[in-house]
Amino acid sequence: MKKESNHYSHIKALYLEDDKLIRTIVCEHLEGNLSELLIAENGNEGLSLFKSHNPNLIITDLNMPVMSGIEFIKKIRLLDQTIPIIVTSALTDVDSFIKSIELKVDKYILKPFSPDEILGAIDVLSRQVILSQLNATSFHLEDISEEQLTTLQVVLRNSFSAIVKEIIGKGAPRINIKIKNNFLELYLYENFLPYEYSLSTTVYDVSFINSLRKSVYENFKQKIERKLSYSTGLNINLEDIQVSMNNSVEKFIFSIKNSEK
């Protein structure tokens, strides 16, 4: 069941639900928002659809005939450790909840629920799906979709801002990102500290402050690479740092590619 989506065009979901009424209501709500929605009534059907259609997100009930949701999730995790899974269930016993958590379920929605709750969960996991798609393919920045590019930029901007704040003690008010081939250029603006401006107008010249700031970043090179690689799932290497206090800008050049499998 395939429709063009204006909301989550990158989401190909597999939905498992044995209750016909609930299944119909949820499907009617989801089909117009997703790229594709695969439907199963039990774990056996779901497993078969997973293997033949490669969805990138799963929504499943736990209490189903033939194969329960817990057994289904166990089999899925043997095949794919990272695919986001949303559980919808009326079960309130602690044992089932704990088992689903142990199987790395990403979201748990208790019945009765509104279809909007599922869309809300999909929205939260949407970025995770996009980053997984980037990491699962041969990576060329110029070939990724606009949606993937936007998500990558947001993740990089947020992650890098947090890293800089941790290193310098101040997060840049403005960060711009430029992409050229498989290189990223990140620009920080107006991120110098008051004492640095003070030093530049007294004993030390601006070139000294530039060199000092650059050396601080270079000392944290591995940490910067590690955190950005972790947040994106890609292999990111810091190639060059350029600091200009006169222009109040710091430029970072990264190479980026798929992580090693």
MARMAR-608946 format. One record per atom (N, C-alpha, C): residue in three letters; x, z, y. Coordinates in pm, whole numbers, padded with zeros to 5 digits, always signed. Atoms other than C-alpha are relative to their C-alpha. Layout:
# residues N
ALAXZY;...
***
This chain:
# residues 261
MET+00085+00000-00119;MET+00000+00000+00000;MET+00088+00000+00123;LYS-00100+00016-00104;LYS+00200-00128+00291;LYS-00063-00038+00131;LYS+00049+00031-00133;LYS+00127-00129+00661;LYS+00114+00015+00099;GLU-00099-00016-00105;GLU+00328-00173+00975;GLU-00028+00131+00072;SER+00018-00131-00062;SER+00385+00159+01144;SER+00055+00002+00140;ASN-00048-00019-00136;ASN+00417+00249+01508;ASN+00069+00135+00014;HIS-00052-00135-00012;HIS+00535+00600+01429;HIS+00123+00023-00088;TYR-00109-00029+00093;TYR+00752+00632+01117;TYR+00025-00123-00087;SER-00019+00127+00070;SER+00842+00276+01024;SER+00115+00006-00101;HIS-00111-00014+00094;HIS+01150+00400+00836;HIS-00036+00089-00119;ILE+00040-00092+00105;ILE+00953+00637+00611;ILE-00076-00072-00111;LYS+00066+00051+00120;LYS+00866+00519+00260;LYS-00024+00122-00090;ALA+00030-00128+00063;ALA+00688+00817+00107;ALA-00067-00016-00136;LEU+00066-00012+00129;LEU+00583+00907-00246;LEU-00086+00125+00005;TYR+00094-00111-00010;TYR+00271+01128-00253;TYR-00062+00028-00137;LEU+00057-00042+00128;LEU+00166+01323-00567;LEU-00110+00102+00023;GLU+00114-00090-00014;GLU-00179+01483-00580;GLU-00105-00038-00104;ASP+00098+00030+00105;ASP-00425+01512-00870;ASP-00144+00012+00048;ASP+00135-00015-00054;ASP-00727+01610-00657;ASP-00038-00126+00077;LYS+00035+00129-00057;LYS-00902+01283-00572;LYS-00043+00010+00147;LEU+00049-00015-00137;LEU-01074+01409-00254;LEU+00115+00025+00097;ILE-00116-00030-00087;ILE-00757+01559-00105;ILE+00089-00122+00012;ARG-00087+00118+00002;ARG-00558+01252-00209;ARG-00054-00109+00093;THR+00061+00103-00083;THR-00804+01017-00039;THR+00012+00031+00148;ILE-00006-00040-00142;ILE-00814+01214+00288;ILE+00142-00012+00053;VAL-00139+00004-00045;VAL-00437+01248+00311;VAL+00051-00144+00008;CYS-00047+00139+00001;CYS-00372+00885+00218;CYS-00054-00078+00118;GLU+00059+00070-00114;GLU-00613+00756+00481;GLU+00071+00038+00130;HIS-00067-00048-00120;HIS-00430+00966+00739;HIS+00145-00049+00010;LEU-00143+00035+00000;LEU-00077+00871+00634;LEU+00027-00149+00003;GLU-00033+00141+00021;GLU-00102+00502+00553;GLU+00024-00076+00130;GLY-00021+00071-00126;GLY-00127+00388+00915;GLY+00120+00047+00077;ASN-00114-00056-00072;ASN+00173+00598+01017;ASN+00133-00023-00068;LEU-00124+00018+00076;LEU+00426+00515+00746;LEU+00024-00147-00031;SER-00031+00135+00043;SER+00604+00201+00637;SER-00069-00032-00132;GLU+00061+00020+00131;GLU+00483+00244+00279;GLU-00034+00135-00060;LEU+00044-00123+00066;LEU+00291+00508+00084;LEU-00027-00029-00146;LEU+00017+00012+00145;LEU+00325+00530-00295;LEU-00080+00120-00048;ILE+00093-00105+00038;ILE+00057+00734-00472;ILE+00003+00023-00151;ALA+00001-00037+00142;ALA+00069+00923-00803;ALA-00092+00120-00020;GLU+00093-00110+00031;GLU-00174+01162-00976;GLU+00067+00111-00079;ASN-00073-00104+00072;ASN+00088+01355-01173;ASN+00149-00029+00004;GLY-00145+00014-00005;GLY+00460+01404-01219;GLY+00054-00119-00076;ASN-00046+00116+00076;ASN+00498+01135-01484;ASN-00013-00129+00081;GLU+00020+00119-00084;GLU+00348+00869-01258;GLU+00096+00002+00119;GLY-00089-00012-00115;GLY+00550+01001-00967;GLY+00144-00034-00033;LEU-00138+00028+00042;LEU+00878+00985-01157;LEU+00021-00149-00022;SER-00010+00144+00023;SER+00810+00627-01261;SER+00005-00076+00132;LEU+00000+00065-00132;LEU+00730+00525-00901;LEU+00131+00026+00075;PHE-00127-00033-00067;PHE+01040+00704-00775;PHE+00112-00091-00049;LYS-00107+00081+00058;LYS+01267+00513-01012;LYS-00014-00149+00034;SER+00021+00144-00022;SER+01108+00173-00943;SER-00010-00040+00147;HIS+00025+00037-00140;HIS+01041+00192-00566;HIS+00093+00068+00101;ASN-00100-00064-00089;ASN+01315+00419-00420;ASN-00057+00050+00133;PRO+00049-00057-00126;PRO+01113+00617-00163;PRO+00108+00086+00065;ASN-00098-00085-00067;ASN+01304+00817+00098;ASN-00057+00135+00042;LEU+00060-00131-00027;LEU+01063+01114+00122;LEU-00109+00023-00105;ILE+00099-00034+00103;ILE+00841+01297-00131;ILE-00093+00109+00051;ILE+00101-00103-00027;ILE+00518+01492-00080;ILE-00068+00027-00134;THR+00055-00025+00132;THR+00396+01669-00392;THR-00074+00132-00010;ASP+00069-00121+00040;ASP+00144+01919-00520;ASP+00081+00065-00112;LEU-00070-00067+00109;LEU+00270+02179-00769;LEU-00085+00008-00126;ASN+00089-00020+00114;ASN-00034+02232-00993;ASN-00065-00132-00039;MET+00050+00131+00043;MET-00086+01895-01169;MET+00004-00009-00151;PRO-00002+00020+00146;PRO-00165+01783-01525;PRO+00118-00088-00043;VAL-00102+00085+00064;VAL+00078+01603-01761;VAL+00141+00051+00031;MET-00129-00056-00042;MET+00383+01709-01560;MET-00021+00073+00133;SER+00022-00079-00122;SER+00374+01989-01301;SER+00093-00043+00112;GLY-00084+00032-00115;GLY+00519+01957-00955;GLY+00139+00058-00014;ILE-00131-00063+00019;ILE+00799+02199-01042;ILE+00086-00082-00096;GLU-00075+00081+00095;GLU+00904+01993-01345;GLU+00039-00135+00062;PHE-00028+00127-00069;PHE+00879+01675-01138;PHE+00117+00015+00096;ILE-00108-00022-00098;ILE+01102+01818-00865;ILE+00133+00022-00070;LYS-00123-00021+00076;LYS+01356+01933-01124;LYS+00062-00134-00040;LYS-00049+00130+00043;LYS+01383+01577-01256;LYS+00049-00083+00119;ILE-00043+00073-00120;ILE+01405+01433-00904;ILE+00136+00049+00045;ARG-00127-00054-00047;ARG+01689+01668-00814;ARG+00117-00038-00089;LEU-00107+00052+00086;LEU+01885+01543-01114;LEU+00039-00141+00042;LEU-00025+00137-00043;LEU+01855+01194-00965;LEU+00044-00010+00145;ASP-00027+00006-00144;ASP+01877+01269-00594;ASP-00001+00142+00057;GLN-00013-00137-00052;GLN+02004+01593-00438;GLN-00044+00014+00145;THR+00021-00009-00145;THR+01922+01505-00078;THR-00135-00048+00051;ILE+00127+00052-00049;ILE+01582+01332-00059;ILE-00090+00114+00046;PRO+00088-00108-00050;PRO+01348+01546+00157;PRO-00127+00010-00085;ILE+00119-00025+00081;ILE+01063+01705-00040;ILE-00092+00098+00074;ILE+00104-00085-00059;ILE+00742+01849+00107;ILE-00094+00042-00112;VAL+00091-00050+00103;VAL+00535+02071-00124;VAL-00132+00040+00065;THR+00133-00044-00042;THR+00158+02109-00076;THR-00064+00065-00120;SER+00052-00069+00117;SER+00001+02371-00301;SER-00090+00115+00039;ALA+00088-00116-00017;ALA-00276+02627-00330;ALA+00058+00122-00070;LEU-00062-00111+00072;LEU-00050+02839-00547;LEU+00061+00099+00099;THR-00055-00103-00088;THR+00036+03167-00383;THR+00090+00097-00075;ASP-00085-00092+00075;ASP+00232+03332-00664;ASP+00145-00017+00040;VAL-00139-00004-00048;VAL+00584+03432-00572;VAL+00091-00084-00088;ASP-00088+00072+00094;ASP+00736+03275-00885;ASP+00008-00149+00032;SER+00001+00144-00031;SER+00627+02919-00799;SER+00069-00027+00133;PHE-00063+00018-00131;PHE+00736+02962-00439;PHE+00152+00008-00012;ILE-00145-00017+00017;ILE+01081+03088-00541;ILE+00061-00119-00073;LYS-00051+00115+00075;LYS+01125+02806-00793;LYS+00013-00124+00089;SER-00006+00116-00089;SER+01044+02545-00527;SER+00115+00013+00100;ILE-00112-00022-00092;ILE+01296+02701-00287;ILE+00132-00025-00070;GLU-00123+00019+00078;GLU+01563+02705-00560;GLU+00028-00148-00024;LEU-00016+00144+00023;LEU+01501+02333-00610;LEU+00020-00077+00130;LYS-00034+00058-00130;LYS+01581+02272-00243;LYS-00116-00081+00061;VAL+00114+00058-00070;VAL+01231+02193-00119;VAL+00018+00022+00149;ASP-00026-00007-00145;ASP+01245+02120+00254;ASP-00115+00063+00078;LYS+00117-00055-00069;LYS+00889+02212+00358;LYS-00105+00043-00103;TYR+00104-00051+00089;TYR+00610+02415+00196;TYR-00127+00015+00082;ILE+00128-00003-00073;ILE+00250+02358+00314;ILE-00107+00055-00094;LEU+00098-00068+00085;LEU-00017+02591+00175;LEU-00140-00060+00020;LYS+00138+00047-00005;LYS-00362+02454+00090;LYS-00093+00118+00032;PRO+00041+00129-00058;PRO-00606+02415+00251;PRO+00081-00031+00126;PHE-00078+00041-00115;PHE-00422+02215+00518;PHE-00067-00122+00063;SER+00047+00122-00065;SER-00496+01939+00767;SER+00106-00108-00019;PRO-00098+00108+00014;PRO-00332+01596+00726;PRO+00104+00001+00112;ASP-00095-00006-00111;ASP-00170+01653+01066;ASP+00118+00092-00032;GLU-00110-00089+00039;GLU+00035+01934+00910;GLU+00106-00077-00078;ILE-00096+00082+00075;ILE+00192+01682+00674;ILE+00077-00091+00095;LEU-00071+00084-00098;LEU+00269+01447+00964;LEU+00099+00082+00080;GLY-00094-00087-00071;GLY+00426+01740+01145;GLY+00125+00026-00081;ALA-00115-00021+00088;ALA+00649+01808+00845;ALA+00084-00127-00009;ILE-00072+00128+00003;ILE+00739+01438+00824;ILE+00080-00020+00128;ASP-00069+00013-00128;ASP+00830+01443+01192;ASP+00128+00083+00002;VAL-00117-00087+00005;VAL+01068+01735+01136;VAL+00110-00060-00088;LEU-00097+00054+00096;LEU+01234+01558+00841;LEU+00042-00144+00030;SER-00024+00142-00031;SER+01236+01212+01002;SER+00147-00028+00030;ARG-00142+00021-00036;ARG+01588+01248+01147;ARG+00088+00008-00124;GLN-00076-00013+00124;GLN+01720+01362+00810;GLN-00006-00127-00083;VAL+00016+00124+00075;VAL+01580+01047+00648;VAL+00086-00110+00060;ILE-00076+00106-00066;ILE+01740+00819+00907;ILE+00150+00016-00024;LEU-00142-00023+00022;LEU+02082+00980+00872;LEU+00038-00028-00145;SER-00025+00030+00140;SER+02055+00953+00494;SER+00009-00151-00021;GLN-00002+00146+00011;GLN+01978+00582+00531;GLN+00132-00056+00052;LEU-00127+00047-00056;LEU+02286+00532+00749;LEU+00113+00023-00098;ASN-00110-00036+00089;ASN+02508+00707+00501;ASN-00010-00069-00135;ALA+00018+00061+00132;ALA+02363+00523+00201;ALA+00031-00148+00000;THR-00023+00143-00008;THR+02442+00173+00325;THR+00140-00029+00052;SER-00126+00044-00060;SER+02748-00024+00422;SER-00015+00010+00150;PHE+00026-00040-00138;PHE+02792+00105+00773;PHE+00063-00093+00102;HIS-00044+00080-00113;HIS+02814-00131+01068;HIS-00091+00033+00117;LEU+00080-00047-00112;LEU+02698+00007+01400;LEU-00084-00111+00062;GLU+00073+00108-00066;GLU+02596-00333+01531;GLU-00121-00046-00081;ASP+00109+00045+00086;ASP+02356-00382+01237;ASP-00113+00102-00015;ILE+00102-00101+00023;ILE+02158-00057+01245;ILE-00117-00021+00095;SER+00122+00020-00080;SER+01804-00046+01380;SER+00005+00083+00126;GLU+00007-00075-00126;GLU+01713+00078+01726;GLU-00036+00145-00025;GLU+00042-00137+00033;GLU+01546+00383+01573;GLU+00115+00079-00059;GLN-00118-00066+00058;GLN+01855+00466+01367;GLN+00103+00030+00108;LEU-00098-00017-00107;LEU+02076+00417+01672;LEU-00039+00115+00092;THR+00048-00108-00087;THR+01861+00646+01887;THR+00021+00136-00065;THR-00018-00126+00071;THR+01866+00917+01622;THR+00147+00039-00007;LEU-00143-00027+00007;LEU+02242+00887+01578;LEU+00053+00050+00134;GLN-00045-00041-00134;GLN+02295+00916+01954;GLN-00045+00142+00032;VAL+00051-00135-00027;VAL+02075+01227+01979;VAL+00079+00104-00079;VAL-00075-00093+00084;VAL+02252+01396+01689;VAL+00142+00018+00053;LEU-00136-00008-00053;LEU+02596+01312+01829;LEU+00005+00076+00132;ARG+00003-00065-00131;ARG+02503+01423+02179;ARG-00019+00152-00015;ASN+00027-00143+00019;ASN+02363+01759+02064;ASN+00117+00070-00068;SER-00110-00061+00075;SER+02644+01828+01818;SER+00125+00012+00087;PHE-00122-00001-00080;PHE+02922+01734+02058;PHE-00012+00098+00116;SER+00021-00096-00108;SER+02770+01937+02340;SER+00023+00142-00048;ALA-00019-00134+00056;ALA+02763+02244+02115;ALA+00147+00028-00029;ILE-00142-00018+00030;ILE+03124+02189+02007;ILE+00079+00026+00127;VAL-00073-00016-00127;VAL+03249+02150+02364;VAL-00027+00137+00061;LYS+00034-00132-00055;LYS+03063+02463+02473;LYS+00075+00109-00073;GLU-00073-00098+00081;GLU+03226+02653+02188;GLU+00148+00001+00035;ILE-00143+00010-00030;ILE+03573+02526+02281;ILE+00032+00040+00144;ILE-00030-00018-00142;ILE+03557+02530+02660;ILE-00075+00118+00061;GLY+00082-00105-00058;GLY+03283+02783+02724;GLY-00108-00054+00090;LYS+00099+00064-00085;LYS+03064+02532+02905;LYS-00040-00133-00062;GLY+00049+00128+00050;GLY+02845+02247+02788;GLY-00015-00099+00113;ALA+00004+00102-00106;ALA+02863+01922+02984;ALA-00144-00024+00046;PRO+00134+00030-00050;PRO+02560+01862+03212;PRO-00048-00139-00041;ARG+00038+00137+00034;ARG+02570+01496+03117;ARG+00098-00059-00101;ILE-00082+00066+00102;ILE+02696+01309+02809;ILE-00056-00141-00020;ASN+00039+00137+00028;ASN+02688+00931+02775;ASN+00072-00050-00124;ILE-00058+00055+00121;ILE+02753+00736+02456;ILE-00002-00152+00006;LYS-00009+00146+00009;LYS+02874+00377+02427;LYS+00048-00036-00139;ILE-00037+00043+00133;ILE+02908+00188+02102;ILE+00060-00140+00006;LYS-00068+00128+00007;LYS+03157-00093+02046;LYS+00051-00019-00142;ASN-00033+00021+00140;ASN+03184-00233+01695;ASN-00022+00131-00076;ASN+00016-00128+00068;ASN+03244+00075+01478;ASN+00076+00112+00068;PHE-00061-00105-00081;PHE+03380+00286+01761;PHE-00104+00060+00093;LEU+00086-00071-00093;LEU+03199+00546+01966;LEU+00083+00050+00117;GLU-00062-00057-00119;GLU+03292+00635+02321;GLU-00096+00103+00059;LEU+00080-00107-00056;LEU+03158+00970+02439;LEU+00061+00043+00133;TYR-00045-00037-00134;TYR+03180+01054+02809;TYR-00065+00130+00042;LEU+00050-00126-00056;LEU+03148+01407+02945;LEU+00020-00003+00150;TYR-00009+00000-00146;TYR+03074+01443+03315;TYR-00019+00142+00056;GLU+00013-00125-00076;GLU+03123+01742+03547;GLU+00007+00123-00091;ASN-00011-00110+00097;ASN+03243+01975+03274;ASN+00122+00089+00025;PHE-00115-00084-00030;PHE+03543+02134+03445;PHE-00045+00137+00052;LEU+00033-00137-00036;LEU+03549+02508+03510;LEU+00051+00034+00140;PRO-00042-00038-00137;PRO+03580+02678+03852;PRO+00148+00032+00012;TYR-00142-00036-00010;TYR+03926+02815+03775;TYR+00089-00124-00007;GLU-00078+00123+00007;GLU+04048+02464+03690;GLU+00001-00071+00135;TYR+00004+00058-00135;TYR+03930+02333+04026;TYR+00088+00080+00095;SER-00082-00086-00084;SER+04100+02631+04189;SER+00149-00026-00022;LEU-00141+00028+00031;LEU+04429+02565+04010;LEU+00044-00135+00055;SER-00037+00135-00044;SER+04421+02200+04103;SER+00022-00009+00150;THR-00015+00003-00146;THR+04407+02281+04473;THR+00106+00098+00050;THR-00102-00098-00041;THR+04678+02547+04471;THR+00136-00036-00058;VAL-00136+00016+00053;VAL+04989+02568+04257;VAL+00017-00129-00080;TYR-00014+00110+00093;TYR+04920+02294+04005;TYR-00067-00127+00052;ASP+00066+00125-00037;ASP+04840+01928+04053;ASP-00102-00039-00106;VAL+00110+00039+00088;VAL+04551+01748+03890;VAL+00052-00048-00136;SER-00053+00052+00126;SER+04768+01581+03626;SER+00029+00113-00099;PHE-00025-00115+00087;PHE+04863+01923+03492;PHE-00131+00049-00063;ILE+00131-00044+00051;ILE+04497+02023+03458;ILE-00051-00099-00105;ASN+00040+00102+00097;ASN+04423+01693+03283;ASN+00072+00019-00133;SER-00080-00017+00121;SER+04705+01751+03036;SER-00038+00129-00073;LEU+00038-00128+00060;LEU+04602+02112+02978;LEU-00133-00012-00074;ARG+00131+00016+00063;ARG+04241+02022+02906;ARG+00010-00089-00125;LYS-00017+00090+00114;LYS+04344+01736+02675;LYS+00064+00073-00118;SER-00069-00072+00109;SER+04576+01964+02477;SER-00093+00099-00068;VAL+00098-00093+00060;VAL+04293+02213+02424;VAL-00085-00075-00102;TYR+00080+00080+00093;TYR+04077+01941+02269;TYR+00081-00043-00122;GLU-00084+00045+00111;GLU+04367+01813+02059;GLU+00024+00111-00102;ASN-00018-00114+00091;ASN+04415+02162+01914;ASN-00121+00020-00091;PHE+00124-00014+00078;PHE+04054+02147+01791;PHE-00043-00133-00061;LYS+00033+00133+00049;LYS+04070+01786+01670;LYS-00071+00003-00136;GLN+00059-00005+00135;GLN+03997+01866+01305;GLN-00138+00064+00002;LYS+00130-00067-00009;LYS+03712+02098+01397;LYS-00105-00094+00058;ILE+00092+00097-00061;ILE+03552+01831+01619;ILE-00040-00104-00102;GLU+00028+00101+00102;GLU+03581+01570+01344;GLU-00089+00055-00110;ARG+00073-00060+00111;ARG+03450+01806+01079;ARG-00147+00026+00038;LYS+00137-00034-00041;LYS+03144+01918+01277;LYS-00084-00125+00026;LEU+00075+00122-00026;LEU+03044+01570+01391;LEU-00028-00074-00132;SER+00020+00064+00130;SER+03092+01433+01039;SER-00110+00071-00078;TYR+00102-00077+00072;TYR+02879+01714+00896;TYR-00139-00026+00057;SER+00133+00016-00061;SER+02594+01665+01145;SER-00058-00139-00020;THR+00048+00137+00016;THR+02574+01288+01090;THR+00005-00049-00144;GLY-00020+00048+00136;GLY+02680+01254+00726;GLY+00096-00118-00007;LEU-00094+00113-00007;LEU+02938+00995+00837;LEU+00142+00052+00012;ASN-00141-00034-00012;ASN+03316+00992+00842;ASN+00045-00033+00142;ILE-00031+00020-00142;ILE+03409+01041+01209;ILE+00141+00050+00030;ASN-00138-00035-00033;ASN+03767+01040+01334;ASN+00023-00013+00151;LEU-00033+00001-00143;LEU+03885+01128+01684;LEU+00129-00078+00020;GLU-00115+00089-00017;GLU+04120+00849+01794;GLU+00075+00022+00131;ASP-00066-00012-00130;ASP+04190+00919+02162;ASP-00081+00088+00094;ILE+00064-00083-00102;ILE+04112+01158+02449;ILE+00060-00036+00135;GLN-00045+00030-00136;GLN+04133+01067+02818;GLN-00073+00092+00097;VAL+00058-00098-00092;VAL+04079+01326+03090;VAL+00035-00037+00143;SER-00021+00030-00140;SER+04036+01257+03461;SER-00079+00099+00085;MET+00067-00099-00081;MET+03961+01556+03680;MET-00046-00059+00133;ASN+00038+00062-00129;ASN+03954+01340+03995;ASN-00139-00064-00009;ASN+00130+00065+00020;ASN+03657+01149+03852;ASN-00100+00090-00072;SER+00082-00098+00072;SER+03521+01457+03673;SER-00058-00059-00128;VAL+00046+00062+00124;VAL+03502+01269+03344;VAL+00103+00020-00110;GLU-00084-00010+00119;GLU+03640+01319+02994;GLU-00052-00103-00099;LYS+00038+00108+00090;LYS+03639+01029+02749;LYS+00060+00025-00138;PHE-00042-00018+00139;PHE+03656+01062+02370;PHE-00033-00127-00078;ILE+00021+00120+00081;ILE+03699+00764+02139;ILE+00007+00038-00147;PHE+00010-00031+00143;PHE+03589+00800+01777;PHE-00016-00128-00079;SER+00033+00104+00098;SER+03602+00564+01483;SER-00103+00061-00094;ILE+00108-00053+00082;ILE+03303+00596+01253;ILE-00029-00096-00115;LYS+00030+00078+00120;LYS+03224+00479+00901;LYS-00072+00087-00100;ASN+00065-00078+00105;ASN+03049+00585+00583;ASN+00092+00109-00052;SER-00076-00102+00068;SER+03157+00909+00423;SER+00041-00049-00137;GLU-00043+00037+00134;GLU+03350+00876+00100;GLU-00099+00055-00101;LYS+00095-00042+00103;LYS+03116+00892-00199;LYS+00074+00062-00117;
***
